[in-house]
């Protein structure tokens, strides 16, 4: 099944959280990515880096 959504968490939200220990996380700098399409994630990350006030 194709996943067309993604969830992004700040590292500080999950570092040390035992619920996330077993997940295979992809480290993208300040982001911990749980799932999604890498091209979309990189696009979202670059959009955030251009305007850090976006939430």
N, C-alpha and C positions, 0 to 999 in steps of 0.2 A: 504494500500500500504506500502510495506517495504521500509524504508529509508536507503540507503546504503552510504549516505554522511553525513558529519557533518560540522558545522561551529563553530569556537571557537574565542571568542573575549576577549581581555584583559579588565578587569573591568574598567580601566581608560578610555577606548575608549567609554564606554556607560553610566557610572555613571552620572546621571544628564541629560541624553539625553532623552527628552520627548517622542521620537519615540519608546523607549523601555519600557515605563512605564507599558503598558498593557500586556507585554509578561510574560509568566510563566517561569522564568529563574531558572536554576539549578546552585547553587553556588558550584564550585569545587575549593576552595582555591582561587588562582589567576585568575581562568578562569570563564567566564560566558558562559554557554553552551546554545545555542538556540535550537538545535535539533541534533539527532544522536543516535547511539547505545552506551550505557554507557560503554560497554567493550572496544569498539574502542576508546572512549574518554579517558578512564583511561590509555589505552596503549599509546596513543599519549602524554598524560600528563607525564607519567613516562619516555618516551623517551626524552621529553623536559627537564625534571628535571636532567636526566643523562648528557645532553649536552645542556646547556642553550644558546649556540650560534646558535642553529637551529632556523629558522624563519618560 
